[in-house]
């Protein structure tokens, strides 16, 4: 398809210290931009990364029509560039868009635009285990009007940020009793910008108590575990791995579904079911709760060292040969083209 390309005159890559990257703060030379107006998407453009201009009345500011995705590109030892399950990313972006009355982005614009963008900024994708290029596709309502209805103009963009291995340090969580991440019939399953903004305040309260994140529970009763911070969450009781089923409250995580498949491939008992807070507390009291970990694109897998719920404080045991380490290694080996990809998740571009 036709894509207009305006390249930078001089790359800023020489000014970047790739040994000291703060996640999501440094961006590549170019970005993809495509506007929607008069009922259709225009010809996409790749332009130098730069600020954008919007009307103060742009509906994204007033009514929150904004959705996004998170992806990564990897480079193997032979300079091949790979994406991980990109079909799931475009599918989920458009599911999110539909929920917020935003027009779907055609797959041709998404794939072809992203491919050209990554080839143009290929030097920003560094080889080496742990190095990657974080990719952020998003759609915002750009029409200047403060009428409370869906916009008629939108902008689809892709920006990219070089990343290193994500390490958040030891993570302990507070299990939610009051605040909720999402509710039945809401937008919890969508990657809507407002979902994340709504988490910041209760998470800041947890931080003041010495906890880095919150495990969210169901909005109706706060009895059932749902997500951990911005990640899907897994619990290991004995040798069985348990995670909550997706619903209109829980994001259909790409890393999550990959872990479920890898568990089946490797003979690890996996249950996708509702799990009560009390079940986790009882398992911990009996010494049967072995691991809790979150899963997501940025960190891949993030072990959780302990939790608090009401008056109960639990520290998880230090273990060797954890499921968290096993699945992280498996996923990274697939993503970096170091291991057989029997499910064809890895896509070379």
Buried (B, 14 or more C-beta within 10 A) or exposed (E): EEBEEEEBEEBBBEEBEBEEBEBEEBBBBBBBBBBBBEEEBBEBBBBBBEEEEBEEEBBBBBBBBBBBBBBBBBBBEEEBBBBBBBBBBBBBBBBBBEBBEBBBBBEEBBBBBBBBBBEBBBEBBBEEEEBBBBBBBBBBBBBBBEEEEBBBBBBBBBBBBBBBEBEBEEBBBBBBEEBBBBEEEBBBBBBBBBBBEBBEEBBEEBEEEEBBBBBBBBBEEBEBBBBBBBBBBBBBBEEBBBBBEBBBBBBBBBBBBBBBBBBEEEEBEBBBEBBBBEBBBEBBEEEBBBBBBBBBBBBBBBBBBBBBBEEBEBEBEEEEEBBBBBBBBBBBBBBBBEBEBEEEBBBEB
